[in-house]
Amino acid sequence: MYSASVLLLASAVCFVVCFAWQKLCKSPAPWLKQLDILGRPGKHKLPGRAVVCGGSIAGIITARICADHFEQVVIIDPEIEDPEKPKTRILQYNAAHGFLSLFVEGARRLWSNFDAEMIAAGGRFNVADTRLHYSGIPLLNPYHDYSPGQFPRTLNMRRSLAQKVLYTRLLVSSNVTRLAGTVRGVRATEHRASIQSVTVRQLDGSHLSLDDVALVADCTGTTQAGLKWLKSAGFNVPQDIRSSYNANISYVTVCFTVPPELGVRLPIPTALLNTTTVYTYLPHDDAQSPIVLLLNVDNNMMQLLFMDTYGHDLPRIAVEVLPFITGIRGCKKPIPSWFIEVIELLCEHGNPSFDAIKNSLPTGDLPSNLIAVGDASLQLNPIHGQGFSKAVMNGMALNFLLYAVTSNSGVNCLPRDFSARYFKNSCHTMNALWDATRLHGKVISIVSRRVYSFNSQTTDHPVVYQWMGKLKTSGVLNAGLNVN
């Protein structure tokens, strides 16, 4: 029989553990500190050029951050000259996008007039309620955790328009210049400690060398050109660098024009007019049916998204939309009749257009001034809509380190372990995103009794590819810095 003192000690230990656990669970996430200083310049700017390779959303965010910390910023992209021209090199340019609140909060810190610019372009800031219906059953949202009117809000807007606005605002910065072309390679310093120049192939076929390079940011998205640059410059890049899985995902975005006279006819419940999405259907078993959601975006436009992982034939023309939705089986609760009526009216009078998409770190020898942002660092399954927020999270990690450097008046160059620190800083949040989407796929496969293939070494269809290495398992990055 235990003595009273032993029981008392055990009770005290349990109390301390529970108290500590509650404090840990309630403690703010580390990246909140990074968010607080986003958009805040240091005491001085670093000499030399920050070269941003890629002009999509990751490139725009990275260039904006670098403008606070470097004397010169050059953003390079072959389609950068005309912001009004559609971007043919971006796979998801016209696809439906969900902007998580983190992206909005980050963008507000980088551009003080972010809200006004987006509203002027037709965007809307709505309650961040995605109206999820799991097999037709609505999921509750934590409105009770917020004061009235304080529920997080986010942006409703097409990606193509939002990106154009941000790009236009970026060029207002006096130390940011654009260069139309494609980065063809980099040249290392004598001992491969860093990158000293970048070679650009311009639109006329001529080559230009950018010297005095302080930082190189690979923002080339799914092209992930940074690997090729490192290899050609003589850096040692391991063969098993890729960590990937095949999400086998396809999706179709249907875009509708909704003039006021059509909008008043749509039987959308009043309470849903100011939410992020009007309605979202999630199947309990996506082997039976795909995800379907309707978004209220900008300038009298609406988007209907179909997303599928098991090879269903998604609608490609207007007459296929309504039969596809009404043919969904396995609902615990039927899709509401008002939603069916809304889709019917949109297909008949909304001039629908279709956009279909099918998706089918080295140790030691890492240059000190090359980083990767956005899809060039990590490609996620798009099912969670995390792409823009992921770029902001990379940007916060970058800004956090640059702010520490530029706030010290005696420092005029990046430290030798800058790249390693950047990837270490990013690894916890990026690994969490990678694990979550990978595990999501595994859970779905168990539910549906389908075989789900995962191979940590495969280089085929790299939906997820951290080209600076599997930060959890690689052990060491540059200068003996342990990231385990």
N, C-alpha and C positions, 0 to 999 in steps of 0.2 A: 504494500500500500504506500502510495506517495505521501511524503510529509507535506505539511502545510507550506513550508518555505519553498519547496520545489514547485508546488502548484502556483504559489504566488509569483515566483520567478518566471514560470512559463506564461502566466497571464500577462506579466509586465512586458515580456518579449513580444507576445502577440499584439499587445496594444501599440508598442513602438513600431513594429513592422507595419501594422495597419495604418497608423498615423503617417508614417513615412511614405507608404504607398499612395495614400490619398493626396499628400502634398505633391508627390511626383506626377500623379495623373492630372492634377490641377495646375501644375506649373506651365507657364507659357512655352510654346515651341521655340527652339533656338532661332528659327528663321524670322521670328517676329522682330528681333533686334535688328536683323539685316533689313527688314522692310522699313523700319523706322528711319534709317539713314539713306534710303534709296532716293536719288535725286538731289543729294546734298553734296556740293563740291568740297574738296579738301582745301588746304591753305594755299596750295600752288599746283600748277600743272606740270606733268612730266614732259621733258623734251622728247623729240622724235615722233614717229608716226605710229598710230594704232591703225592697223589695216584690218578691216572687217570684210571677210570674203563671203558674200551672199547678201542680197537685198530684200529678203522676205522678212517675216515678223521677227525672227531671232536676230537677224542682222540689224534691223531697225532699232530694236531694244538695246542691243550691244553697242551700236554706234552712239546712241543717245547717252548711255552710261559713260562710254569712253570720252565723250565730249566734255564731261565734268572733270576729267583727270589727265587728259593729254593735250598738248599744244596743237596737234594736228590729228584729224581722223579722216581716213579715206574709206569709203564704202564702195565695194566693187561688185557689179552684177551686169550681165549682158542686156538686161531689160530695164535698166534703171533710169534711162534718160527721160522717158515719158510716163509720168505717174498715172495718166488717164488710160493708157493702153493696157488691155488685159494681159496678165502674166501667164504665158503659155507653158512655162517651165515648172509651175507649181501645181502638183497633181490635185490638191484639194482646194484650189483657188475659188471654185464656184460651188463647192460642197457646203452643206449646212454645217454651221459651227455653233457650239455652245461656249460662251465666255464665262468661266467660273469667276467668282467674286475676287479671288486672289489676283487675277490678271487686271481687273478693274482697279483694285486698290494700288497695285504696282504702277499702272499707267498714270494714275492720278498724281503720284509722287514724281514721276518723270516729266509729266506735262501738266503744269498748273491749271491750264485751261482745257484739260482733256474733256470734261463733261460738256462744256459749251461747244467745243469743236465737233464732237460727235452728234450732239443734238442739232447743230446747224446743218450737218450733213444728212439728217433724217433719222439718226439712231434714237433708241429709246432706252431709258434706264428703268427696268422693271424689277419687281420682287423676285429674288432668286429662288423661286419655287418651280421645280421642273415638272410638277404634276404627274409624278410616277404612278402608274397603275400596274401592279404585279399580277399578271394573268387576269387583268380587269379590275382587281381590288385596289382602291386608292391607298397609298402609303401616307401615313401621318407626317406632317412637317412640324418642327419645334417652334411654332409661333409663340407658345406660352413662355419660352425662354427669353423672349425679347420684349422690350417695352412697345406699346402700340406705335406703329409707324417706323420702328427701328429694325425690322427684319432685313437682313443683308439684301442688297440690290446688285444687279449686274446689267450688262449691256446686251440689248437685243439688236443685232445688226448683221448684215452679210459680211463675211470675212473680206471679200474683195473691196468693199467700200471702207471698212474700218482700217485696213492696211494702207489704202491710199491716203486717208486722212493723217495717219501717223507718219507716213513717209513725207508728206508735205510739211508737217510740223518739224520733222527732223532737220530738214534743209534750212530752217530758220537759224539754226546754230551756226555762228560765224566760222567756227573751226572745223566744220564738217564739209568735205567735198565728195562728189560722186565721180566714179570712173566707170564708163561702160566697157565691159570686157569680161574675160574669164581668167582666173588665176591658174597658171600652168605649172607652177612649181615654186619652191623656196630654196634659198641658199643659206647654208649654215655658216657660223663663225668657224675659225680654224680648228678648234677642239670640239666642235659640235655642242657647245654649251648653250647656244641660243640661235635664233634665226636673225640674219642681218639684212636680207633683201627678199623681195617677192617679185616674181616675174608674171606680168599680165599680158595676155593676148587681147589686143583691142579689136573692135568690130571690123576695122579695115584690114585685119590680118597682121599688122605690125606688132612687135613686142616691146614692152616697156618695163624697165626695172625700177622698182620702188626701193630706195635705199633708206638708211637711217631708221630701220624698223624697230619700234619699241615693243610692240605686241602684235601677234597675229591671231585673229579669231576665226575659226572655221565655222561658218554659218551656212554651209552648202546643203543643209537638209539631208534628205535620203541619199544624195550623191556621196556624201561623206568623203569628200576629196582629200581631206587631211591625211589619210593613210597613204595615199599615193604620193603626196608631196613629201612626207617623211621618208618613205622608201627611196624616192629619187634623189633626195638630199643626203643619203647615206646613213640615216638613222636606223638603228636596229629595231625592227618591228616584229614581234613574235607572230608565228603562223596561226596560233590558236586564239587570236585576239577577240574573235567574235563570240558573243553570247546571244543566242537568238531562239525564237520559236515562231512557228507559222500560225498566225491567227486565222488564216483562211477566211478572211472577212471581205464582204462586198457591200456596197451601199449605193443607193440612188437618192439624189436630191431632186425634188420637184419644186420649182419656183413659180409662184402665182402672183399676178398683178391684181391688187384689190383696191379699186377706186372706191371713194366714199359711198357711191350708190350701191355697190356690191357689199361693202362692209356692213351696212345697216341691215342687210338681208340675212347675214350669217347668224344662226341661232346659238352663238357662243354665250354661255352664262356670264353675266356682268362681272362676277367675282374673278373670272379668269382672264379678263381683258388686260390686266396689268401684271400678269405673272410671266416668268421667263419663257415657259412653253404653255401652249393651250391644253395639250393633252399628250401624255406619253404612255404607250403600252409596252410593257416588258413581259415576255412569256415566262412561265415557270419552267419551261423546257424548250430551249430555242432550237431543238431538232424539229419541233412541230411548227413553229412560226417565228418570224423575225421581230425585231424591234420596230415600232412605228411611233413617230412623234411629229407634232405640228408646232411650228414656231411662228410667232408674230415678230417680224424683223423690222426693217427700216422702210421709209418712204412708201407706205401703202403696199408693202410686199409681205408675203407669207411663204414659208418653206415647209414642205412635207418630206420627212426623211424615212426611208426604209433601210434597215441595217440587218444583215444576215450572215451567219457563219456556217451554214450547212448546205449551201448550194441550191437554195430555192430560186426559182426564176422570178426576179423582182420586176415590177412594172416598168416598162420603158416608153409607153405611150399612154395618153389620157384615158382611153377606153379600158385600159387594164387596171387602173388604180382602184376604182370602187369595188369591182369583183374580187380583187386581191384582199382588200381589207375585210369585206363582209364574209370572205371565205376562211378567215382565221378560225381555227378550231382549238379546243382545249382550254377555253377561258373559264375561270372559276366564276367570273362575273362578266356578262356581255359588254362589248364596247358600246358606249351610250349612243342612243339614236341621234342625238343632236350632233355628235361628231360625224356620224355617217352623212347626215344632211349637209353639214359644212363642207365635207369633201366633195359631195355631189355638186354643190353650187360652184365650188372653186374649179373643179375640172370642166364644168360647162361654161363658165363665164370668166375664169381667171387667167386665160391664155397661158396654160402651163408649159414650162420648158424643163427638160430632163438633163441631169448630169450624173453619169454612172461611173463608179470607181471600183476596181478590184485590186485588193492587196494580196496578193499572193505572199588591255593597256600595258603597254609595254613596261618592263622594268628597266631602270638604269638609264636608257638612252633617250630620255624625254627632253626636248628643248625647253628652256626655262620660260619662254615667252610665247608659247602657242597653247591656246585653249580651244574647246569646242562648246558650242551653244545650241540649244534646241535639238532638232532631229539629228544634227551632226554628232551630238553627244549620246543621245538615247532616243530610240524610236519606240513609241508605245503603241499598243493596241488603241485605236481611236474610239473605242466604245465608250470610254469614260470622259471624252471631251477635254483632255488635260493638256493639249498641245501648247496653247498660248500661255497657260499658267506655268507649264514646265519651262518655257523660255524666260518668264519672269523670275522663276526660282533660280535658274542659272544666272540671270542678270543680277539678282540680289547677292549671290555668292561672289560674283565678280566685283560688284560695287563695294562690298564689304572689305575685300582685300585692297582694292585700289584706294579707298578712302583712308585706310590705315597708312598706306604709303604716302599719299599726297597731303595728309595731315601732319606729316613730319617734314619740317622745312629743310632738314639736312639731307633728305633722300631725293636723288634725282634720277633714279633708274629702278626698274623692278628687281626684287631680290632673286637670287639664283634658284630658289625653290618655289617661285611664284606659281608655275603651272601645277606642280605637285600639290601645293596648298589649295589651289583652286579646285582640283579634282577631289581632294580630301574633303574640302568644305562642302562640295556638292554631293558626295557619295551617299550620305545617309538618306537624304530626301530622294535622290534619284533611284537608289536601291529599293526604297519603299514603293515608289511608283512602279518599278519593274516587277517586283515581287507580287504586288497587288494585281496587276493585269495578267501576269502569268498564272497566278493562283485562281483568278477568276475563270480563266479558260479551263483549268483542271477541274474546278468544281462543276462547271457546266458539263464537262465531259462525263463526270461521274453520274450526274443527274440524268443525262440523256442516254447513258450506257453506250456512248460512242467512244471509240479509241482516239485519244488525244496524243499527238506526237510531240515530244519535247526533247531536243538534243542541244546540250550546252555548247557543243563544238561546231555545229553545222554552219556553213556559210551560205546556204541556200535560203532565199527569201528572208533576209534578215529584218523581220519586223522590229526586233529590238537589237540594237548594236551599240554597245558602249565602246567606241573605238579607242578610248584611252584606257581600256582594259577592264577586266572584271575586278572592280576595286575591292570587293570583299575578299577575293581569293588570291590576288596577285602579290600581296604581301608588301612589296616595297616599290615606291615610285621616286626615282631621282634623289640623289644625295642621301640615300638610306632612310628616307622618310617613311615610317611605318603607318599604314592606313587600316590595319585590321582593327 
